């Protein structure tokens, strides 16, 4: 299950406060999602592995992961290891491409109509993968290859994992409170 929380930056007008409010909102979504499995979320029920990946201390068969960017937070809850990543599309980072992208990924990027968007499509897949593994970017990222053609994602070096990518466009017409969306 995926939970998305949208929150307009204009509600908070302060970067630190906004990040805190977005994080609070996604943990509320996580808490609500876990209740459907009979689990009450508390600070004492969450622990972290040595790489910082959160997990439920008392649940060996339920996993979650969260991520956020400027106006969006996402939470995934699954019965298997899961990783999610949310990013704002901005100028691509050449240093990251050199360190983390395979030759085939570089080729896709160079031939993309929107290289900034394609960079973040590939990058969020890589981030999601290493978050699911629970080892962060210490993983050799070039060995996890993502070949994207329109909406088709082919992964190489990610045996046992499947990937779905949702591109969310945030267009606000008002500064209402948090919007929550869930996807099975």
Rosetta blueprint (number, residue, H / E / L):
1 X L
2 X E
3 X E
4 X E
5 X E
6 X E
7 X L
8 X L
9 X H
10 X H
11 X H
12 X L
13 X L
14 X L
15 X H
16 X H
17 X H
18 X H
19 X H
20 X H
21 X H
22 X H
23 X H
24 X H
25 X H
26 X H
27 X H
28 X H
29 X H
30 X H
31 X H
32 X H
33 X H
34 X H
35 X H
36 X L
37 X L
38 X L
39 X L
40 X L
41 X L
42 X L
43 X H
44 X H
45 X H
46 X E
47 X E
48 X E
49 X L
50 X L
51 X L
52 X L
53 X L
54 X E
55 X E
56 X E
57 X L
58 X L
59 X L
60 X L
61 X L
62 X L
63 X E
64 X E
65 X E
66 X E
67 X E
68 X E
69 X L
70 X L
71 X L
72 X E
73 X E
74 X E
75 X E
76 X E
77 X E
78 X E
79 X L
80 X L
81 X L
82 X L
83 X L
84 X L
85 X L
86 X L
87 X L
88 X L
89 X L
90 X L
91 X L
92 X L
93 X L
94 X H
95 X H
96 X H
97 X H
98 X H
99 X H
100 X H
101 X L
102 X L
103 X H
104 X H
105 X H
106 X H
107 X H
108 X H
109 X H
110 X H
111 X L
112 X L
113 X L
114 X L
115 X H
116 X H
117 X H
118 X H
119 X H
120 X H
121 X H
122 X H
123 X H
124 X H
125 X H
126 X H
127 X H
128 X H
129 X H
130 X H
131 X H
132 X H
133 X H
134 X L
135 X L
136 X H
137 X H
138 X H
139 X L
140 X L
141 X H
142 X H
143 X H
144 X L
145 X E
146 X E
147 X E
148 X E
149 X E
150 X L
151 X L
152 X E
153 X E
154 X E
155 X E
156 X E
157 X L
158 X L
159 X L
160 X L
161 X L
162 X L
163 X L
164 X L
165 X L
166 X L
167 X L
168 X L
169 X L
170 X L
171 X L
172 X L
173 X L
174 X L
175 X L
176 X L
177 X L
178 X L
179 X E
180 X E
181 X E
182 X E
183 X E
184 X L
